[in-house]
Amino acid sequence: MDPIKIFVVDDDPLFAKTMKFHLSLNPDFTVEVFPDGRKCLENLYNQPALICLDYNLPGMSGLQVMKKIKEANKDIPIIIISSQHDVKTAVELLKEGAYDYIVKDEDLFQRLWKALADIKEKIVLRRKIEDLEQEIGKKYKYENLIKGNSQAIRKVFDLIDKAVKTNITVSISGETGTGKELVAKAIHFNSARKNKPFVAVNVSAIPKELIESELFGHEKGAFTDAMARRIGKFEEANGGTLFLDEIGDMDLTMQAKVLRVIQEEEVTRIGGNNNIKLDIRLIVATHRNLAEEVKKGNFREDLYYRILGLPIWLPPLRERENDVIILARHFVDEFTSKNKLPKLKISAEAQEKLKRYHYPGNVRELKAIMELAAIMTNSDTIGPEHIIFNSTSDLDGIFTQEMTMKDYHRQIMLYYLKKYNFKVAKVAEVLDIGKSSIYNFMKEEGIQI
């Protein structure tokens, strides 16, 4: 920890020297001495953590100096040291913002050390909080949280940058696994609300009969199982950000209730009578096309326009150019670091294999693939044989993807090889092709059996 800088302001050279000697006995303190208030004020740019200020100073009084210090930085604790046993003066100074008032008597240093111990504890705690906030700021910096430099993801960064500057509602859309919650966190932790709560709710994961209580809270006795008061997610997020993930899965009745809360900016707990005022930033996300859901009658049009705000569409991984390799390396580094494993490289052949895959599960699927690859390798390099695609979709839906004929051929071959446990003769029979074609394909893919 950096030393705590203390200013001693006193026109008595002998007393100032004595103060510096005593305070410097603690290696956590560095002490600078000034003979008057003007000199102290001229040096405030050095950012003292604490000021010990004589009350009877030439030129400006201790009270006048303290007021000017507070104008420059209201958070600096100031201990007034005086030769006067005047209760009225002490009370006035404490009202003006002095941390303590200590009389120059035989108990001076005993009282001073006690005050310094309290101040030091608060300074250390504040520095820890500042360090934590700095780490959080680094962690949630866009490029640290959302990896990639493709044109598609750069557009997302631009929109996040616009979102953090205001309190506009943000609606995030994209396929499952594209990182919608990460974007929501990036917006919150880079906004003016970053030190307030970030509350995430996955609407699709909450049973229909429980969602109202989950969002709005309830009072004790509101229903059979309400054994105690519960604070809802809207109330929990007050002052901060509420992230409603998969809002497209919310039923129409609940949509109407959520719309009312958003419009009125207040919530009432189930079974309660008090309206609780809300100050929240709302971010919603869905993998559905809400405009189409509105046309089908599955989503309220008035709620749709209320939550649309600033729309951010997250591109699927297959449309993010070379981001696949950037993300793959990141996931491998992250996994080896967390598990205290040696660093791993990804071979050129493995990278090519990663680039050819279409990732129906997007970034989430790639993360799982790379963590498995890090386990499978027995050397310092991940090869193509360690890249195992376990898409549950198999061939379902691949024809909805825009791929080359070569890519379609590859997906079909992989599907049947896995289906028949890599029995080349059986696959050749089913596909009506020669076994040599299959062996050549397996060699290209780095598949070993």
C-alpha positions as CSV (number, residue, x, y, z in Angstrom):
1,M,0.0,0.0,0.0
2,D,1.3,3.5,-0.8
3,P,2.1,5.6,2.3
4,I,-0.6,7.9,3.7
5,K,0.4,11.5,3.1
6,I,-0.3,13.9,6.0
7,F,0.0,17.7,6.0
8,V,0.8,19.4,9.3
9,V,0.0,23.1,9.3
10,D,1.4,25.1,12.3
11,D,3.3,28.3,12.7
12,D,5.2,27.1,15.8
13,P,8.4,25.5,14.2
14,L,9.2,23.4,17.4
15,F,5.7,22.0,17.7
16,A,5.5,21.3,13.9
17,K,8.9,19.5,14.2
18,T,7.6,17.5,17.2
19,M,4.4,16.5,15.3
20,K,6.4,15.4,12.2
21,F,8.7,13.3,14.4
22,H,5.8,11.5,16.2
23,L,3.8,10.9,13.1
24,S,6.8,9.6,11.1
25,L,7.3,6.8,13.7
26,N,4.5,5.0,11.7
27,P,6.0,3.8,8.4
28,D,2.6,4.0,6.8
29,F,2.7,7.9,7.1
30,T,4.7,10.5,5.2
31,V,4.6,14.0,6.7
32,E,4.9,17.5,5.1
33,V,5.0,20.6,7.3
34,F,3.7,24.1,6.4
35,P,4.0,27.3,8.4
36,D,0.7,28.8,7.3
37,G,-2.6,28.2,5.5
38,R,-1.5,29.8,2.2
39,K,1.4,27.4,1.8
40,C,-0.8,24.4,2.6
41,L,-3.4,25.5,0.0
42,E,-0.7,26.0,-2.7
43,N,0.3,22.4,-2.2
44,L,-3.1,20.7,-2.2
45,Y,-2.3,19.4,-5.7
46,N,-0.1,16.8,-3.9
47,Q,-3.3,15.2,-2.7
48,P,-2.8,14.7,1.1
49,A,-4.9,12.0,2.6
50,L,-5.2,13.9,6.0
51,I,-4.5,17.5,7.3
52,C,-3.6,18.4,10.9
53,L,-4.4,22.1,11.1
54,D,-3.5,24.6,13.8
55,Y,-6.5,26.7,14.8
56,N,-4.5,29.9,15.5
57,L,-2.6,30.7,12.3
58,P,-1.2,34.0,11.0
59,G,-3.1,35.5,8.1
60,M,-6.0,33.1,7.6
61,S,-7.5,31.4,10.7
62,G,-7.8,27.7,10.9
63,L,-11.5,27.9,10.2
64,Q,-10.9,30.0,7.0
65,V,-8.2,27.5,5.8
66,M,-10.4,24.6,6.5
67,K,-13.3,26.1,4.4
68,K,-11.0,26.6,1.5
69,I,-9.6,23.1,1.8
70,K,-13.2,21.7,1.8
71,E,-14.0,23.8,-1.3
72,A,-11.1,22.2,-3.1
73,N,-11.7,18.6,-1.8
74,K,-14.6,18.0,0.6
75,D,-13.4,14.4,1.3
76,I,-10.0,15.3,3.0
77,P,-10.3,14.7,6.8
78,I,-9.1,17.7,8.8
79,I,-8.0,17.5,12.5
80,I,-8.0,20.9,14.2
81,I,-5.3,21.2,16.8
82,S,-5.7,24.2,19.2
83,S,-4.4,25.5,22.5
84,Q,-7.9,26.7,23.4
85,H,-10.2,24.6,25.7
86,D,-13.3,26.2,24.0
87,V,-16.3,23.9,23.6
88,K,-18.2,26.4,21.6
89,T,-15.4,26.8,19.1
90,A,-14.9,23.0,18.9
91,V,-18.6,22.4,18.2
92,E,-18.6,25.1,15.5
93,L,-15.6,23.6,13.7
94,L,-17.1,20.1,13.9
95,K,-20.3,21.5,12.3
96,E,-18.2,23.1,9.5
97,G,-16.7,19.6,8.7
98,A,-13.7,19.1,10.9
99,Y,-13.0,15.4,11.6
100,D,-11.9,16.1,15.2
101,Y,-10.8,18.9,17.5
102,I,-7.8,18.1,19.7
103,V,-6.4,20.4,22.4
104,K,-2.6,20.9,22.8
105,D,-2.2,19.2,26.2
106,E,-0.6,16.2,27.7
107,D,-3.1,13.9,26.1
108,L,-2.6,15.3,22.6
109,F,-0.7,12.5,21.0
110,Q,-2.9,9.8,22.7
111,R,-6.0,11.3,21.1
112,L,-4.2,12.1,17.9
113,W,-3.1,8.4,17.4
114,K,-6.6,7.2,18.1
115,A,-8.0,9.6,15.5
116,L,-5.3,8.6,13.0
117,A,-6.0,4.9,13.5
118,D,-9.7,5.5,12.6
119,I,-8.9,7.7,9.6
120,K,-6.2,5.2,8.4
121,E,-8.8,2.3,8.5
122,K,-11.2,4.4,6.4
123,I,-8.5,5.4,3.9
124,V,-7.4,1.8,3.5
125,L,-11.0,0.7,3.0
126,R,-11.6,3.5,0.4
127,R,-8.5,2.5,-1.5
128,K,-9.6,-1.1,-1.6
129,I,-13.0,0.0,-3.0
130,E,-11.3,2.2,-5.6
131,D,-9.0,-0.6,-6.6
132,L,-12.0,-2.9,-6.9
133,E,-13.9,-0.4,-8.9
134,Q,-10.8,0.0,-11.2
135,E,-10.6,-3.8,-11.6
136,I,-14.4,-3.9,-12.4
137,G,-13.9,-1.1,-14.9
138,K,-11.1,-3.1,-16.6
139,K,-13.1,-6.3,-16.5
140,Y,-16.1,-4.8,-18.2
141,K,-14.3,-2.7,-20.7
142,Y,-16.0,-3.6,-24.0
143,E,-12.9,-5.2,-25.7
144,N,-12.1,-7.2,-22.5
145,L,-15.5,-8.5,-22.0
146,I,-16.5,-9.1,-25.7
147,K,-13.7,-10.5,-27.7
148,G,-13.3,-9.8,-31.4
149,N,-12.3,-7.2,-34.0
150,S,-14.6,-8.1,-36.9
151,Q,-16.6,-5.4,-38.6
152,A,-19.8,-7.0,-37.2
153,I,-18.7,-6.8,-33.6
154,R,-17.2,-3.3,-34.0
155,K,-20.7,-2.2,-34.9
156,V,-21.9,-3.6,-31.6
157,F,-19.1,-1.7,-29.7
158,D,-20.3,1.5,-31.4
159,L,-23.9,0.9,-30.2
160,I,-22.7,0.0,-26.6
161,D,-20.8,3.3,-26.6
162,K,-24.0,5.2,-27.4
163,A,-26.0,3.2,-24.8
164,V,-23.6,4.0,-21.9
165,K,-24.0,7.7,-22.3
166,T,-27.7,7.8,-21.6
167,N,-30.4,5.9,-19.7
168,I,-32.2,4.8,-22.8
169,T,-33.8,1.3,-22.7
170,V,-31.8,-1.2,-24.7
171,S,-33.2,-4.2,-26.5
172,I,-30.6,-6.9,-27.4
173,S,-31.5,-9.5,-30.0
174,G,-29.6,-12.4,-31.5
175,E,-29.3,-16.2,-31.6
176,T,-28.9,-18.2,-28.4
177,G,-25.3,-18.2,-27.2
178,T,-24.2,-14.9,-28.9
179,G,-23.5,-13.2,-25.6
180,K,-26.6,-11.0,-24.8
181,E,-26.0,-10.9,-21.1
182,L,-22.3,-9.9,-21.6
183,V,-23.5,-6.9,-23.7
184,A,-26.0,-6.0,-20.9
185,K,-23.2,-6.1,-18.3
186,A,-20.9,-4.1,-20.6
187,I,-23.5,-1.3,-20.8
188,H,-24.3,-1.3,-17.1
189,F,-20.7,-1.4,-15.8
190,N,-19.5,1.4,-18.1
191,S,-22.5,3.6,-17.4
192,A,-23.1,6.1,-14.6
193,R,-25.0,3.4,-12.7
194,K,-22.0,1.1,-12.5
195,N,-21.8,1.2,-8.7
196,K,-25.5,0.3,-8.4
197,P,-27.1,-3.1,-8.7
198,F,-27.1,-5.1,-11.9
199,V,-30.0,-7.6,-11.6
200,A,-30.5,-10.3,-14.3
201,V,-33.6,-12.3,-14.7
202,N,-34.1,-15.1,-17.2
203,V,-37.8,-14.9,-17.9
204,S,-37.9,-18.3,-19.7
205,A,-36.4,-20.1,-16.6
206,I,-39.2,-19.0,-14.2
207,P,-42.4,-20.9,-14.0
208,K,-45.5,-18.9,-15.2
209,E,-47.1,-19.0,-11.7
210,L,-44.0,-17.6,-10.0
211,I,-42.9,-14.9,-12.3
212,E,-45.1,-12.1,-10.9
213,S,-43.8,-12.7,-7.4
214,E,-40.2,-12.9,-8.7
215,L,-40.5,-9.6,-10.5
216,F,-42.7,-7.5,-8.2
217,G,-42.2,-9.2,-4.8
218,H,-44.9,-10.0,-2.3
219,E,-45.9,-9.2,1.3
220,K,-46.1,-11.8,4.0
221,G,-49.4,-13.7,3.8
222,A,-50.1,-12.5,0.2
223,F,-50.7,-16.1,-0.7
224,T,-50.4,-19.6,0.8
225,D,-46.6,-20.0,0.6
226,A,-45.8,-16.3,1.3
227,M,-44.2,-16.9,4.8
228,A,-42.3,-13.6,4.7
229,R,-42.0,-10.4,2.7
230,R,-40.0,-10.8,-0.5
231,I,-38.4,-8.0,-2.5
232,G,-39.0,-8.3,-6.3
233,K,-36.4,-7.9,-9.0
234,F,-37.7,-4.5,-10.0
235,E,-37.2,-3.2,-6.5
236,E,-33.9,-5.0,-6.1
237,A,-32.6,-3.2,-9.2
238,N,-33.6,0.2,-7.9
239,G,-31.0,2.8,-8.8
240,G,-29.2,0.3,-11.1
241,T,-30.1,-1.9,-14.1
242,L,-32.7,-4.6,-14.6
243,F,-31.9,-7.1,-17.4
244,L,-34.9,-9.1,-18.6
245,D,-33.4,-11.9,-20.6
246,E,-35.7,-13.8,-23.1
247,I,-38.5,-11.3,-22.6
248,G,-40.1,-12.8,-25.7
249,D,-41.1,-15.8,-23.7
250,M,-43.3,-13.8,-21.3
251,D,-47.0,-14.5,-21.5
252,L,-49.5,-11.7,-22.5
253,T,-51.0,-11.3,-19.0
254,M,-47.6,-10.7,-17.5
255,Q,-46.6,-8.4,-20.4
256,A,-49.5,-6.1,-19.5
257,K,-48.4,-5.9,-15.8
258,V,-44.7,-5.3,-16.7
259,L,-45.8,-2.5,-19.1
260,R,-47.7,-0.8,-16.3
261,V,-44.7,-0.9,-14.0
262,I,-42.5,0.6,-16.8
263,Q,-44.9,3.3,-17.6
264,E,-45.7,4.3,-14.0
265,E,-42.1,3.9,-12.8
266,E,-43.4,2.3,-9.7
267,V,-44.2,-1.2,-8.4
268,T,-46.6,-2.6,-5.9
269,R,-45.7,-5.9,-4.1
270,I,-48.3,-8.7,-4.4
271,G,-50.6,-8.3,-1.4
272,G,-49.3,-4.8,-0.7
273,N,-50.8,-1.3,-0.9
274,N,-47.7,0.9,-1.1
275,N,-46.5,2.1,-4.5
276,I,-42.7,1.9,-4.6
277,K,-41.0,4.5,-6.8
278,L,-38.5,3.1,-9.3
279,D,-35.4,4.5,-10.8
280,I,-34.0,1.8,-13.1
281,R,-32.3,1.3,-16.4
282,L,-34.1,-1.4,-18.4
283,I,-32.2,-3.7,-20.7
284,V,-34.1,-6.6,-22.4
285,A,-33.0,-9.4,-24.6
286,T,-34.5,-12.1,-26.8
287,H,-33.6,-14.7,-29.4
288,R,-37.0,-14.1,-31.0
289,N,-38.0,-11.6,-33.7
290,L,-40.4,-9.5,-31.5
291,A,-41.8,-7.6,-34.5
292,E,-42.9,-11.0,-36.0
293,E,-44.2,-12.0,-32.6
294,V,-46.3,-8.8,-32.5
295,K,-47.8,-9.7,-35.9
296,K,-48.7,-13.2,-34.6
297,G,-50.4,-11.8,-31.5
298,N,-47.8,-13.3,-29.2
299,F,-46.3,-10.0,-28.0
300,R,-48.1,-6.8,-27.0
301,E,-47.4,-4.0,-29.6
302,D,-47.5,-1.3,-26.9
303,L,-44.8,-3.1,-24.8
304,Y,-42.8,-3.8,-27.9
305,Y,-42.5,-0.1,-28.7
306,R,-41.9,0.7,-25.0
307,I,-38.9,-1.6,-24.7
308,L,-37.5,-1.2,-28.2
309,G,-35.3,1.8,-27.2
310,L,-31.9,1.4,-28.7
311,P,-31.8,-2.0,-30.6
312,I,-28.6,-4.0,-30.6
313,W,-28.4,-7.1,-32.8
314,L,-25.6,-9.5,-32.0
315,P,-24.3,-11.3,-35.0
316,P,-23.9,-15.1,-35.0
317,L,-20.4,-16.4,-34.7
318,R,-20.4,-17.7,-38.3
319,E,-20.7,-14.1,-39.5
320,R,-17.8,-12.7,-37.4
321,E,-14.9,-13.4,-39.7
322,N,-11.7,-14.2,-37.8
323,D,-13.3,-13.7,-34.3
324,V,-13.5,-17.5,-34.0
325,I,-9.8,-17.8,-33.6
326,I,-9.6,-14.8,-31.3
327,L,-12.3,-16.2,-29.1
328,A,-10.8,-19.7,-29.2
329,R,-7.5,-18.5,-27.9
330,H,-9.2,-16.5,-25.2
331,F,-11.2,-19.5,-24.0
332,V,-8.1,-21.7,-23.9
333,D,-6.1,-19.1,-22.0
334,E,-8.9,-18.5,-19.6
335,F,-9.4,-22.2,-19.0
336,T,-5.7,-23.1,-18.5
337,S,-5.3,-20.1,-16.1
338,K,-8.3,-21.0,-14.0
339,N,-7.2,-24.6,-13.7
340,K,-3.5,-23.9,-13.3
341,L,-2.6,-25.7,-16.5
342,P,0.4,-25.0,-18.8
343,K,-0.3,-22.5,-21.6
344,L,-1.5,-24.1,-24.8
345,K,-1.1,-23.2,-28.5
346,I,-3.7,-23.9,-31.2
347,S,-2.1,-25.5,-34.3
348,A,-2.7,-24.0,-37.8
349,E,-4.7,-27.2,-38.8
350,A,-6.9,-26.9,-35.7
351,Q,-7.5,-23.2,-36.5
352,E,-8.6,-24.1,-40.0
353,K,-10.9,-26.7,-38.7
354,L,-12.4,-24.2,-36.3
355,K,-13.0,-21.7,-39.1
356,R,-14.9,-24.2,-41.2
357,Y,-17.6,-25.0,-38.6
358,H,-20.9,-23.1,-38.5
359,Y,-21.5,-23.0,-34.7
360,P,-25.2,-23.4,-34.1
361,G,-24.6,-22.7,-30.4
362,N,-22.5,-19.7,-31.2
363,V,-19.9,-18.3,-28.7
364,R,-21.2,-20.6,-25.9
365,E,-20.6,-23.7,-28.1
366,L,-17.1,-22.5,-29.0
367,K,-16.2,-22.1,-25.3
368,A,-17.3,-25.7,-24.6
369,I,-15.4,-27.0,-27.6
370,M,-12.1,-25.2,-26.6
371,E,-12.3,-26.3,-22.9
372,L,-12.7,-29.9,-24.0
373,A,-9.8,-29.5,-26.5
374,A,-7.6,-28.2,-23.6
375,I,-8.4,-31.4,-21.7
376,M,-7.9,-33.8,-24.6
377,T,-4.4,-32.7,-25.6
378,N,-1.4,-34.3,-24.0
379,S,1.1,-31.8,-25.3
380,D,1.5,-28.0,-25.4
381,T,-0.5,-27.8,-28.6
382,I,-4.2,-28.3,-29.5
383,G,-4.4,-30.1,-32.8
384,P,-7.4,-30.8,-35.1
385,E,-7.9,-34.2,-33.5
386,H,-8.7,-32.4,-30.2
387,I,-11.4,-30.2,-31.8
388,I,-14.6,-32.2,-31.3
389,F,-17.9,-30.8,-32.5
390,N,-20.9,-32.1,-30.5
391,S,-23.7,-30.0,-31.9
392,T,-27.0,-31.5,-30.8
393,S,-28.6,-30.2,-33.9
394,D,-26.6,-32.6,-36.1
395,L,-28.1,-32.2,-39.6
396,D,-31.2,-30.4,-38.4
397,G,-31.3,-26.9,-39.7
398,I,-28.0,-26.9,-41.6
399,F,-29.8,-26.2,-44.8
400,T,-31.0,-22.9,-43.3
401,Q,-27.3,-21.8,-43.2
402,E,-25.7,-20.1,-46.2
403,M,-22.7,-22.5,-46.8
404,T,-20.7,-23.6,-49.8
405,M,-21.1,-27.0,-51.3
406,K,-17.9,-28.0,-49.7
407,D,-19.2,-27.0,-46.3
408,Y,-22.4,-29.0,-46.8
409,H,-20.4,-32.0,-47.8
410,R,-18.3,-31.7,-44.7
411,Q,-21.3,-31.4,-42.4
412,I,-23.0,-34.5,-43.9
413,M,-19.8,-36.5,-43.6
414,L,-19.3,-35.5,-40.0
415,Y,-22.9,-36.3,-39.2
416,Y,-22.8,-39.9,-40.5
417,L,-19.4,-40.6,-39.2
418,K,-20.5,-39.7,-35.7
419,K,-23.9,-41.5,-36.1
420,Y,-22.2,-44.8,-37.1
421,N,-19.3,-44.5,-34.6
422,F,-16.8,-43.8,-37.3
423,K,-17.3,-47.1,-39.0
424,V,-16.0,-46.2,-42.5
425,A,-17.5,-49.2,-44.3
426,K,-21.0,-48.4,-42.9
427,V,-20.7,-44.7,-43.8
428,A,-19.5,-45.5,-47.3
429,E,-22.5,-47.9,-47.8
430,V,-25.0,-45.3,-46.5
431,L,-23.6,-42.5,-48.6
432,D,-22.8,-44.7,-51.6
433,I,-19.3,-43.4,-51.9
434,G,-15.9,-45.1,-51.8
435,K,-14.1,-45.7,-48.5
436,S,-11.0,-43.9,-49.8
437,S,-13.1,-40.7,-50.0
438,I,-14.0,-41.1,-46.4
439,Y,-10.4,-41.8,-45.3
440,N,-9.2,-38.8,-47.2
441,F,-11.8,-36.6,-45.5
442,M,-10.9,-37.9,-42.1
443,K,-7.2,-37.2,-42.7
444,E,-8.0,-33.6,-43.8
445,E,-10.1,-33.1,-40.6
446,G,-7.5,-34.7,-38.4
447,I,-9.9,-37.4,-37.3
448,Q,-8.1,-40.5,-35.8
449,I,-9.8,-43.7,-34.9
